[in-house]
Amino acid sequence: MSEPRRFIMAQLNLLVGDVAGNTQAVIQAATEARDGQGAALVCFPELTLTGYPPDDLLLRSDFIAAVDDGLQRIAEATRGITVIVGAPQLEAGQLVNAALVIRNGRVDARYAKQQLPTYGVFDDLRYFAPGDTACVVDVEGCRVGVTVCEDAWYPEPVAAAAAAGADVVVNINASPFDQYKGTARESVLRDRIAETGLPILYCNMAGGQDEVVYDGGSCAFDANGDLMVRAPRFDTGLYAVDVARIHDQWTPLEGDIEPDLSPEAAVYEALVWGVRDYIEKNRFPGVVIGLSGGIDSALTTCIAADALGPERVHCLMMPTRYTSAMSHTDAGELAEALGVRYDVVAIEAIFNQFTGELAPLFDDRPADVTEENLQSRIRGTLLMAVSNKFGGLVLATGNKSEMAVGYSTLYGDMVGGFSPLKDIFKTEVYRLARYRNALSPVIPENALTRPPSAELAPDQKDTDSLPEYPELDSILAAYVEDDAGIEEIVDAGHDRATVEQVVRLLHRNEYKRRQAAPGVKVTTKAFGRDRRYPITSGFGRAAD
């Protein structure tokens, strides 16, 4: 065995648009890798200098000029180590998503990403031209093939690196989290290894950016597809992979392998990370939450307290005549258990004033959803008033099931600048709440066991308007995430009238979702950036 070379995967949390800050983070990490760990190579995530996704910032010439200045700073500050860093680059008048190899004070080689995704949250073809040439560089005798993110999901780019003489492939990434992604990544990497016989080092970004969370989990596999190193998910740091030549083949040596997380733990950490980075990166002092005593606001409050600390969470209980004593008790107990600020602002008098002023206009028409929504909108107004006065961002507490079928009030419970549970079905809310209680029991058992209710009318239950949540969520998962049709869902065992009702509600409420706050993506198809449907559309009307 030859003397090992130390390669470092720099799993960083980067800020989109902060070219100067991201540049400095690269320089600090490269210096530590070189001087503190004796590394020969350090690799960084995709589009390191811009953060991901930079979107239309890429259309600005001054932004690209700032990137070029950052690359020059890195080159001057990182002599003595090979650096692979991601950045947009102009080549022959076209922008490419590049991995740049920097050493000896200059950019020594460039690779342009070949596979440019346009599905889900990705929009690479809007900005970039594809590359078509392999890039292999010598790092102290080990020939390293360079690829970028989506390139590893297709055979051709890794095969081209192998044909160009690579001993090891490095793949730099900005791969977003979803609850199935970890398993899918490792399967894809093993496929590329089986095709080429080459080890792969996979360096991923970490941190939250608007709706998207990058979960890290950088890893290294040997030529047999065996996992040799795995970095933690939802953490940052420099993770070493020692590479040595054994029997004429370069291979990663066995190192630290972080245990994987349970599905509930991974999703919960993604929500915490997403809330923390949205608040921190946008410089809000804290958050404001309407705490109703129900399960959704309880879980949202737990996520916020875990993300920011309880001292930065302000909860308001805003009761009316329909608010049960149990809701009062449960909300107070949760707030006390978490240590968050908790205030009660009754809205009964405000509600009576509104209905009294509107009575002549409504002309003795019976109470209906109008009065229910009015209560919700009063609460939204009070939450925004507290937000304006103290600076905290309002967190909406609605879940994906409610967002899908419109069981939410525009300018009421949908009020907020960020929506942690936007991509969490109601049945998943309960699973995550029980997971959080397993860490420390803070959510009252009543919230987990009593029938869910908006408490906007006498003896109201969610099931007065909706199917039972297990059935609703199963239909929604099939229709939204799997793009199954009505007939396919009915054939799977669901009642036709129920399926048609859900589909009708889903399409009818697209206009509400378009106005909703951004929220953390955790599924394969989240509402918002991930799933894009027209508001005005004839599709789905057959179910009317």
C-alpha positions in Angstrom: 0.0 0.0 0.0 1.3 3.5 -0.9 1.4 6.3 1.6 -2.2 7.6 1.9 -3.2 10.9 0.5 -5.8 12.8 2.6 -8.7 14.2 0.6 -11.2 16.4 2.5 -14.9 16.8 1.8 -15.9 20.3 3.0 -19.6 20.1 3.9 -20.5 23.8 4.2 -23.6 25.8 4.8 -23.5 28.6 2.3 -25.6 31.8 1.8 -27.0 32.4 -1.7 -25.6 35.6 -3.2 -23.0 36.2 -0.5 -20.0 35.7 -2.8 -17.6 37.4 -0.4 -18.7 35.4 2.6 -18.7 32.1 0.7 -15.2 32.9 -0.7 -13.9 33.5 2.9 -15.5 30.2 4.0 -13.7 28.4 1.2 -10.3 30.0 2.2 -10.8 29.2 5.9 -11.7 25.6 5.1 -8.9 25.0 2.6 -6.4 26.5 5.1 -7.6 24.2 7.8 -7.5 21.2 5.5 -4.0 22.0 4.4 -2.4 23.2 7.7 -4.5 21.4 10.2 -5.1 18.0 8.5 -2.2 17.8 6.0 -4.6 17.3 3.1 -3.6 17.1 -0.5 -7.1 18.0 -1.8 -10.2 19.7 -0.5 -13.5 19.6 -2.5 -16.5 21.9 -1.9 -20.2 21.7 -2.9 -21.7 22.7 -6.2 -21.8 26.4 -7.0 -19.9 27.1 -3.8 -19.3 30.7 -4.4 -22.8 31.7 -5.3 -24.7 29.3 -3.0 -27.5 27.2 -4.5 -29.8 28.0 -6.2 -28.7 31.5 -7.2 -31.6 31.8 -9.7 -31.7 35.0 -11.7 -28.7 36.5 -9.9 -26.9 34.5 -12.5 -28.2 36.9 -15.2 -26.3 39.8 -13.6 -22.9 40.6 -15.0 -21.8 42.2 -11.8 -22.6 39.0 -9.9 -20.5 36.9 -12.3 -17.7 39.5 -11.9 -17.9 39.1 -8.1 -17.5 35.4 -8.6 -14.4 35.8 -10.7 -12.9 38.1 -8.0 -13.7 35.4 -5.4 -11.9 32.8 -7.4 -8.8 35.0 -7.7 -8.8 35.5 -3.9 -9.1 31.7 -3.4 -6.2 31.0 -5.8 -3.9 33.5 -4.0 -4.8 32.2 -0.5 -4.7 28.4 -1.0 -1.3 27.5 -2.4 0.0 24.1 -1.2 -3.3 22.3 -1.6 -5.5 21.3 -4.6 -9.0 22.9 -4.3 -12.1 21.8 -6.2 -14.7 24.5 -5.9 -18.0 25.2 -7.7 -18.8 28.4 -9.5 -20.6 29.7 -12.6 -18.2 30.5 -15.5 -18.5 32.1 -18.9 -17.1 29.9 -21.7 -17.4 31.1 -25.3 -20.2 33.5 -24.3 -22.2 30.9 -22.5 -22.6 30.3 -18.7 -21.6 26.9 -17.4 -22.0 25.3 -14.0 -18.4 24.6 -13.4 -16.1 22.8 -11.0 -12.8 24.5 -10.9 -9.5 22.9 -9.9 -7.3 25.6 -8.2 -3.7 25.1 -7.3 -0.4 26.9 -7.4 -2.1 30.3 -7.4 -4.3 29.7 -10.4 -7.2 27.9 -11.9 -5.5 24.8 -13.3 -8.5 23.0 -14.9 -12.3 23.4 -15.4 -15.1 21.0 -15.7 -18.6 22.0 -17.0 -21.6 20.1 -15.6 -23.0 17.9 -18.4 -26.4 16.9 -17.0 -28.6 19.9 -16.4 -31.8 19.0 -14.5 -35.1 20.9 -15.0 -37.4 18.8 -12.8 -38.5 19.5 -9.2 -36.7 22.5 -7.7 -34.0 22.5 -10.4 -33.9 25.0 -13.3 -30.4 24.6 -14.6 -31.2 24.9 -18.3 -32.6 28.3 -17.8 -29.1 29.5 -17.0 -26.4 27.1 -18.1 -25.1 25.4 -21.2 -24.1 21.8 -20.8 -20.5 20.7 -20.9 -19.3 17.7 -22.9 -15.7 17.1 -21.9 -14.2 15.0 -19.0 -11.8 16.5 -16.5 -9.1 14.5 -14.8 -6.3 16.0 -12.7 -3.3 14.5 -11.0 -3.3 14.9 -7.2 0.0 13.5 -5.9 -0.1 10.5 -8.2 -3.8 9.9 -7.9 -5.8 10.8 -11.0 -9.1 12.5 -9.9 -12.0 12.7 -12.3 -14.3 15.7 -11.6 -18.1 15.7 -11.9 -21.0 17.8 -10.7 -24.1 16.6 -8.9 -26.6 15.4 -11.5 -23.7 13.9 -13.5 -23.6 11.0 -11.1 -27.2 10.1 -11.8 -26.3 9.2 -15.4 -23.7 6.7 -16.7 -22.0 8.9 -19.3 -20.2 11.6 -17.3 -18.6 9.1 -14.9 -17.8 6.7 -17.7 -16.1 9.6 -19.6 -14.0 10.3 -16.5 -13.0 6.6 -16.4 -12.1 6.6 -20.1 -9.9 9.7 -19.5 -7.9 7.7 -17.0 -9.4 8.6 -13.6 -8.5 6.5 -10.6 -11.1 8.1 -8.3 -14.2 10.3 -9.1 -15.1 13.3 -7.1 -18.7 14.5 -7.4 -19.5 17.9 -5.9 -23.2 18.5 -5.0 -26.1 20.7 -4.0 -28.5 17.8 -3.5 -31.7 18.8 -1.6 -33.1 16.7 1.1 -36.3 14.6 0.7 -37.2 11.7 2.9 -36.1 9.1 0.3 -33.0 10.9 -1.1 -30.4 9.3 1.2 -31.1 5.8 0.0 -31.5 6.9 -3.6 -28.1 8.6 -3.6 -26.2 5.6 -2.3 -28.0 3.4 -4.8 -27.1 5.6 -7.7 -23.4 5.9 -6.7 -23.2 2.1 -6.4 -24.6 1.9 -10.0 -21.8 4.2 -11.3 -19.2 2.2 -9.4 -20.4 -1.1 -10.8 -20.3 0.4 -14.3 -16.8 1.9 -14.1 -15.0 0.1 -11.2 -14.0 3.5 -9.8 -14.3 4.7 -6.2 -16.5 7.8 -5.7 -16.2 10.7 -3.3 -19.5 12.5 -2.9 -19.4 16.0 -1.3 -22.7 17.6 -0.5 -23.9 21.0 0.7 -25.5 21.4 4.1 -28.0 24.0 5.3 -31.4 25.6 4.4 -32.1 28.0 1.5 -35.7 29.2 1.3 -37.8 26.0 0.7 -34.9 23.7 0.1 -32.7 22.0 2.8 -29.4 20.4 1.9 -28.7 17.6 4.4 -25.0 16.9 3.9 -24.3 13.2 4.3 -21.1 13.5 2.2 -19.7 10.0 1.7 -17.0 7.8 0.0 -17.3 4.4 -1.6 -14.6 2.0 -2.7 -14.5 0.2 -6.1 -16.6 -2.6 -4.7 -19.4 -0.2 -3.7 -18.7 -0.5 0.0 -19.3 2.6 2.1 -16.0 3.7 3.6 -16.8 7.2 5.0 -20.0 9.0 5.7 -20.3 12.5 7.2 -23.2 13.4 9.5 -26.5 14.7 8.0 -27.6 18.1 9.1 -24.2 19.2 10.2 -21.2 21.0 8.7 -17.5 20.3 8.9 -14.4 19.0 7.1 -14.6 15.2 6.6 -11.4 13.3 5.7 -11.1 10.5 3.2 -7.7 8.8 3.1 -6.9 7.4 -0.3 -4.1 4.9 -1.0 -2.9 2.8 -3.8 -3.3 -0.9 -3.1 -2.4 -3.5 -5.8 -2.3 -0.9 -8.5 -5.7 0.5 -7.6 -6.5 3.7 -5.7 -9.1 3.2 -3.0 -10.6 5.1 -0.1 -9.6 3.6 3.2 -12.1 2.9 5.9 -12.8 6.0 8.0 -15.6 7.5 10.1 -19.1 6.3 9.2 -21.8 8.3 10.8 -24.9 6.2 11.6 -27.9 7.1 9.5 -31.0 8.7 11.0 -34.5 7.2 11.3 -37.0 8.5 8.8 -38.8 10.6 11.5 -35.5 12.0 12.9 -34.3 13.0 9.4 -37.5 14.8 8.6 -37.6 16.5 11.9 -34.0 17.7 11.6 -34.8 19.0 8.1 -37.6 21.1 9.5 -35.5 22.4 12.4 -32.7 23.2 10.0 -35.0 24.9 7.5 -36.6 27.1 10.1 -33.3 28.0 11.7 -31.6 29.0 8.4 -34.6 30.9 7.1 -34.7 33.0 10.3 -31.0 33.4 10.7 -30.1 34.1 7.1 -32.9 36.7 6.8 -31.9 38.2 10.1 -35.2 38.0 12.0 -34.8 38.2 15.8 -37.3 35.4 16.4 -40.7 34.1 15.5 -44.4 34.6 16.4 -46.8 31.6 16.5 -50.5 31.3 17.0 -50.7 28.5 19.5 -54.2 27.0 19.5 -53.8 23.9 21.6 -54.0 21.7 18.5 -51.3 19.3 17.1 -50.1 21.5 14.2 -49.3 24.6 16.2 -47.8 22.4 19.0 -45.4 20.7 16.5 -44.6 24.1 14.9 -43.7 25.5 18.3 -41.5 22.6 19.1 -39.6 22.9 15.8 -39.2 26.7 16.4 -37.9 26.3 19.9 -35.5 23.6 18.9 -34.3 25.6 16.0 -33.9 29.0 17.7 -34.1 28.5 21.4 -37.2 29.1 23.4 -36.3 32.7 24.2 -36.8 33.6 20.5 -40.3 32.1 20.3 -43.4 34.1 21.1 -46.8 32.3 21.2 -50.2 33.8 21.3 -53.4 32.0 22.3 -56.4 33.8 20.9 -59.6 32.2 22.2 -63.2 32.7 21.3 -66.4 31.2 22.6 -65.6 28.0 20.6 -62.2 27.5 22.1 -62.4 24.5 24.5 -61.0 24.4 28.0 -58.8 21.5 26.8 -57.2 23.8 24.2 -56.5 26.4 26.8 -54.9 23.9 29.1 -52.9 22.1 26.4 -51.5 25.3 24.9 -50.4 26.6 28.3 -48.8 23.3 29.3 -46.8 23.1 26.0 -45.6 26.7 26.3 -44.5 26.0 29.9 -42.7 22.8 29.0 -40.8 24.5 26.2 -40.1 27.7 28.1 -41.4 29.9 25.3 -43.2 33.3 25.8 -46.9 32.7 26.0 -49.6 35.4 26.0 -53.4 35.1 25.8 -55.3 37.7 23.8 -59.0 37.0 23.7 -60.7 37.9 20.4 -64.4 37.4 21.4 -65.0 41.2 21.7 -63.3 41.9 18.4 -65.3 39.2 16.7 -68.5 40.6 18.1 -67.6 44.1 16.9 -66.9 42.8 13.4 -70.1 40.8 13.2 -72.1 43.6 14.6 -70.7 46.1 12.0 -71.3 43.6 9.2 -74.9 42.6 10.3 -76.7 45.3 8.3 -74.7 44.3 5.2 -75.3 40.6 5.7 -79.1 41.2 5.9 -79.9 38.4 8.4 -78.3 35.7 6.5 -77.4 32.7 8.6 -73.9 32.2 10.0 -71.7 30.1 7.8 -68.0 29.8 6.8 -67.8 33.6 6.6 -68.0 33.9 10.4 -65.5 31.0 10.8 -63.0 32.7 8.5 -63.5 36.0 10.2 -62.2 34.6 13.5 -59.1 33.2 11.7 -58.5 36.6 10.0 -58.7 38.4 13.3 -56.0 36.1 14.6 -53.9 36.7 11.6 -54.1 40.4 12.1 -53.1 40.2 15.7 -50.1 37.9 14.9 -49.0 40.4 12.2 -49.4 43.3 14.7 -47.1 41.5 17.2 -44.7 40.8 14.3 -44.6 44.4 13.3 -44.1 45.6 16.8 -41.3 43.2 17.9 -39.8 42.1 14.6 -40.4 38.4 14.9 -41.5 36.5 11.8 -44.9 34.9 11.9 -44.8 31.1 11.3 -47.9 29.7 9.6 -48.9 26.4 11.2 -50.9 24.7 8.4 -50.0 21.2 7.1 -49.8 19.8 3.5 -53.2 18.0 3.8 -54.9 21.3 4.7 -53.0 23.2 2.0 -54.0 20.6 -0.6 -57.7 20.8 -0.1 -58.0 24.5 0.9 -58.9 23.7 4.6 -57.2 27.0 5.5 -58.1 30.7 5.5 -56.4 33.2 3.2 -55.1 36.1 5.4 -56.1 34.1 8.4 -54.3 30.9 9.5 -52.3 31.1 6.3 -50.7 34.4 7.5 -47.0 34.0 8.0 -43.6 34.5 6.4 -42.6 30.9 6.6 -44.6 27.6 6.9 -42.6 24.8 8.5 -45.3 22.1 8.0 -46.2 23.0 4.4 -44.9 19.7 3.1 -46.0 17.5 6.0 -49.2 15.5 5.7 -51.4 15.5 8.7 -50.7 11.8 9.5 -47.0 12.7 9.4 -47.6 15.5 11.8 -48.7 13.0 14.4 -45.7 10.7 13.8 -43.3 13.7 14.1 -45.1 14.8 17.3 -44.6 11.4 18.9 -41.0 11.4 17.7 -40.4 14.8 19.4 -42.1 13.6 22.6 -39.8 10.6 22.6 -36.9 13.1 22.9 -38.6 14.9 25.8 -42.4 14.8 26.5 -43.6 18.3 25.8 -46.7 17.9 23.6 -49.8 17.1 25.8 -51.3 13.7 25.1 -54.7 15.3 24.5 -53.3 17.0 21.4 -52.2 13.6 20.1 -55.4 11.7 20.7 -58.4 14.0 20.5 -60.2 14.5 17.1 -58.7 17.5 15.2 -60.8 20.6 15.1 -60.4 24.2 13.9 -62.7 25.3 16.8 -64.5 27.9 14.7 -68.0 26.6 15.2 -69.9 24.6 17.8 -68.6 21.0 18.2 -66.7 21.3 14.9 -64.5 18.4 13.7 -62.2 18.4 10.6 -64.1 15.3 9.5 -67.2 17.4 9.1 -65.6 18.7 5.9 -62.9 16.2 5.0 -62.3 12.5 4.8 -60.5 10.9 7.7 -56.8 12.0 7.4 -55.3 8.5 6.7 -57.6 8.2 3.7 -57.2 11.8 2.6 -53.4 11.6 2.8 -53.2 8.4 0.9 -55.2 9.9 -1.9 -53.2 13.1 -1.9 -49.9 11.2 -1.9 -51.0 9.2 -4.9 -52.4 12.2 -6.9 -49.8 14.8 -6.0 -46.6 13.0 -5.5 -47.1 10.0 -7.8 -49.2 11.8 -10.5 -51.7 8.9 -10.3 -55.1 9.5 -12.0 -58.5 9.1 -10.5 -59.1 5.7 -12.0 -55.8 4.4 -10.7 -56.5 5.7 -7.2 -60.0 4.1 -7.3 -58.6 0.8 -8.5 -56.2 0.9 -5.5 -59.2 0.7 -3.2 -60.5 4.2 -2.6 -64.1 5.3 -2.8 -64.7 7.1 -6.1 -66.8 9.9 -4.7 -64.2 10.6 -2.1 -61.4 10.6 -4.6 -63.3 13.0 -6.9 -64.1 15.2 -3.9 -60.4 15.4 -3.0 -59.2 16.1 -6.6 -61.9 18.8 -7.0 -60.8 20.5 -3.8 -57.1 20.2 -4.8 -57.5 22.0 -8.1 -60.0 24.5 -6.9 -57.6 25.8 -4.2 -54.5 26.3 -6.3 -55.1 30.1 -6.0 -54.7 29.8 -2.2 -51.4 27.9 -2.4 -50.0 30.4 -4.8 -50.3 33.0 -2.0 -49.0 30.8 0.7 -45.7 31.3 2.6 -42.7 29.2 1.5 -42.0 26.1 3.6 -39.5 23.3 4.0 -39.5 20.7 1.2 -39.3 17.2 2.6 -41.2 15.1 0.0 -40.5 14.3 -3.6 -43.1 16.9 -4.7 -43.7 19.9 -2.4 -46.2 22.7 -3.1 -44.5 25.8 -4.4 -41.2 25.7 -6.2 -41.4 21.9 -6.6 -44.9 21.5 -8.0 -46.0 24.1 -10.5 -49.7 24.1 -11.7 -51.7 26.9 -13.3 -54.3 28.7 -11.2 -56.7 29.1 -14.0 -57.2 25.7 -15.6 -59.9 23.4 -16.9 -58.1 20.3 -15.7 -59.9 18.5 -12.9 -63.3 20.1 -13.7 -64.6 16.7 -14.7 -64.7 15.9 -11.0 -67.0 18.9 -10.3 
